[in-house]
Amino acid sequence: MSDLLSPAQLEARLREIGATRYHNLHPFHRLLHAGELTKAQVQAWALNRYCYQATIPVKDATLIARLDDPELRRVWRQRLVDHDGDAPGTGGIARWLALTEGLGLDAGYVRSQEGALPATRFAVQAYVAFVRERSILEAIASSLTELFSPTIIAERVAGMLAGYDFVSEETLAYFNARLTQAPRDADFALAYVLERARTPERQSAAIRALEFKCSVLWAQLDALHHAYVSPGHIPPGAFVPEEA
């Protein structure tokens, strides 16, 4: 990209990425939201998604450790509280564990991440490495998938409640907090990116960072679809529904 975009043009480019690359478009999520998966397939999704959820505060702590600005650290550390909670049994990770237990999975097995697909592990590790090694601008821009998450959350909750008799509002309680947390975080990160990306090179870097994060999410669903939908090739050591 050689031309400098205005802040409005850059925001439009970033939002276009969500419209074309966000993982709500993936066939696995289409099946999940339409109520067309088996309970075992939903269990596989929840178990693998835990691997990602548990890594998010690690990613955020990695970024905080790199920040020189106390104000930016103060803002960003709220994300740690959101996911880890401020006491045992609170926070997003605890709520996700409650989701997996509601689906009939053993909490200890989920926490161990032993049953996660290799591609899930590689994807989340790549995300942490990206935040550790790239510029602060790129690290923050990669979080902008939160711009698009309220839409997917609304689709997911409505679709799963309508399509599956083995889930309830209590099972899906994790998503309630995210409806306010994600927009708050996205608004801050977007303002930061629009303010700091003032050259074509920095704007390109921000765009590529968001594309990368979309790929991290998409790759996890590719692995789930391949292992648990079609052709159904579950890697050695990964979660096998019949043995749950």
Number of C-alpha atoms within 10 A of each C-alpha: 11 9 10 16 19 13 16 10 12 19 16 12 15 22 19 12 17 21 13 11 20 22 25 24 14 17 13 24 20 17 16 22 24 18 20 17 20 14 17 17 20 20 22 26 21 22 30 27 22 22 24 23 18 20 19 20 20 14 20 23 19 17 21 21 10 14 13 9 9 10 9 12 17 11 12 20 15 15 20 19 15 17 21 21 17 11 8 8 13 14 19 23 24 17 22 23 25 20 24 24 18 18 20 14 19 14 15 11 13 21 15 10 19 16 19 24 23 16 18 23 16 13 20 23 16 15 21 20 14 18 24 19 13 13 17 16 20 24 27 23 29 24 20 29 22 21 19 19 20 17 12 15 17 14 17 21 19 14 18 22 18 14 16 18 10 12 17 16 13 11 19 19 16 19 19 13 13 18 16 11 16 19 17 13 19 20 13 14 22 19 12 15 23 20 10 13 23 14 14 14 14 18 28 18 21 26 23 17 24 25 20 19 24 21 17 21 22 20 19 23 23 16 20 25 22 15 20 22 16 9 9 11 13 16 16 10 11 16 24 16 13 6 5 11
